[in-house]
Structures are given as C-alpha cells and as structure tokens.
Amino acid sequence: MRGRAASVSVASVVSVALALLLAGTGWGEPLRKMSVSLEDARKAAAAAATEAKKNKWNMAIAVVDDGGHLIYFERIDETQFGSIDIAIGKARAAASLKRPTKALEDALNGGQYAILSFPNILPREGGLPIIADGKVVGAIGVSGGKSSEDAQVAKAGVDALALK
C-alpha cells in the first residue's frame, strides 16, 4: 500500500507542477479558432445575391468554412443547375489554397498544368477567401455568369463582411 500511495503522490505533484509551468506559457489556454459563422455566411450570400440581381445575373452562391465545409448556399431562380457544384467547388478551392481562384486560373493559363492534378481544385475565377485578422476563416464561391461577373458578385459578398 505504501508504494502505491507514494506513486500517486508523485504523479499528483508532477501533474500540478506541469500545469503550473504551462499556465505561464499560454500552452494551458484553450485554442481559439475563428471561423465564418452562419450569420456571416448569410450576410455575405445576401450581399452577393443583391449584386447579382442588380445586374440581372442568375447565380449560385456558396459559403464554406476554412476547411471547405459548406455553411450556406443560395441559388437565384433560373440559375443553371451546373452552377451549384461549380460555386461550391470555387469556394472550397479558395479556402483550401487560401487565395482567390483567379490566381489558379492565371497559373493554369500561364502553363502550370500541374494545377489540374490537385484534388478538388477548381481553377476558375469566382472564388474568394474570407479573411479575418490576417487568417482565412472561410470562402465564397459564385457561378452562373462570366468568370469576371462571378468574381464581382463574390467580392460583394466578401466586402459585406469587412472582417479584414
């Protein structure tokens, strides 16, 4: 019994000492991760939809978190069904590579064909990362018009959040 009590006591002392040591370094604090909220996703999509409707463009609009998981989706009436997956793909590509999808399109047009081998990457303008405090917290993807129109609508969504 005595050996068991001593080992428990040593383990307790080590645990307490480790907790005190880590408390001063910030390691003992819980991790905090920003992500796009459902409210923010709705706000971005609403602004994007307003821009699309103002220009009489039928668009699909997708907002994803920083892991590329769909948070919110909206399809304006009469938008082609093919734009659904394209909008989601653009948002996922922008989130996963932390850059506008136009950069991927430009690289592809510049002869960097290896981009086509990247999994789940859609190198077409219209996907933008959503940045807060210098970190990508999500992305928006838009499809339904010309690439430049998709990008204009996506920018309206990002600008509505003003998280930078």
N, C-alpha and C positions, 0 to 999 in steps of 0.2 A: 504494500500500500504506500509505503513511504516513497519509493521510487516513482510511482505514478503521480503522486502529489507534486513532487519536485519537477517532473517533466511538464505538467500542466502549468505550474507556476512559471517555469522558464518560457514556455510558449506564450503565456499571457504577457509577460514582461517584454518579450521580443515583439509581439503584436502591438502593444502600446507604444513602444519606442519607435517602431516603424511608422505608425500612424502619426506620431508627433513630428518625426523627421519629414514625412511627406507633406504634412499640413503647411509647413513653411515654404515649400517649393511650388505650391499650386497644383501639385500632382494629385493631391487628395480631393481637389474640387471636381465636381461633375463636369463632364464635357458639355458644351453648348454648341449647337449647330443650327444656323439659320437655314430656313427653307421657305419656299413660297407657300403662303397659306392659301386655303380655299378662297378666302375673301380677296386676297391679292390676285389670284388666278382669275376670278370672276371679273374683277376690276380691269385687268389687262385685256381679257377677252371682250368685255363690253366696249372698251375704247377702240380696240381693233375692229370690232363689228361696226361701230359708228363710222370709222374711217372708210371701211369697205362700202357700206350703204350710201355714204355721202357721194362716193364715186360710182355707185350703181354696179359694184363688183360683187358677185356671188362667191363667198369664200368659206373655207373650213378653217377653224382656228383651234389650236391645241396648246395647252399649257402643261408643262411637266415640271417635276421637282428636279433637284440636282442629280438624281440617279436615273433620270429619264422616265420616271413613272408618271403616267397620266394623272393630272389633278382635275383638269377641267377641259371640256370640249364643247364647241359650238359650231353648228353648220347653218349658214344662212340658207333660207328657202331657195330652191332651184340650183344649189351648188352641186356640181357633178360628184357622184359617189367616189370616184377615184381620188378626189382631193382629201378624203378622210384620212386614209393611210399616209398620204404624202405629207399632210400637215403634221401628223404625229411623228413621222419619220424625221422631218426637218427639226422639230423641237427636240427630239431625242439626240440628234446629231449635234445640235448647238450646245446642249447640256453636256454631253459626254466628252466633246472635244474642247469645250469652253471657248468657243469662238463662233462668229456668225457663219452660217453655211455658205455665204458668198465666198469666204476665204477658201473653202473646199472646192467650190465651183471654179474659182480663179486658178487654183493649183492644178485642177484637172485640165482646164483649158490650156494651161502652161506646160502640159505634157507629163504631169506627175500622175501617171495612170495607176500607180500602186494604191491610190485612194480607193479605187474600185474594189480592192480586196479587203478593205476594212469592214468588219461586220457591222451591220445595221447603220450604215452611214449613208445619208442622202446628200450628195454634193450639189445642191441646187439652192439658189438664193431664196430667202423667205423664212429662215430660222435664225433667231437671235437669243443669246444668253441673257438671263436676267441677273444683274449683279447688285449685290448689297454689301457695303463695307469692303469692297475690293474682291469679294468672293462670288463665284457663280452659285446662285441659290435655286436656279431653275432656268427654264427657257420657254420661248413661244415659237410656234411654227404655224405658218399660214400657207394655204394653197388654194388655187381656184382661178388665178389670173396669170398674167405675165409674171416672170420672176421679180421684176422691179416693182410691180404692183403688190405682190405678196410681201416683199420686203418693206414697202411703205406702210402696209397695214400692220405688220409685225412691229415696226418701230413705234407706231401709235400706241400699241399695247404696252410696250416697254416704257415709253415716255410717261404713260399714265401712272406708273408706279413711282417714278422718281426715287428709286432706292439707292442710287449711286452715291 
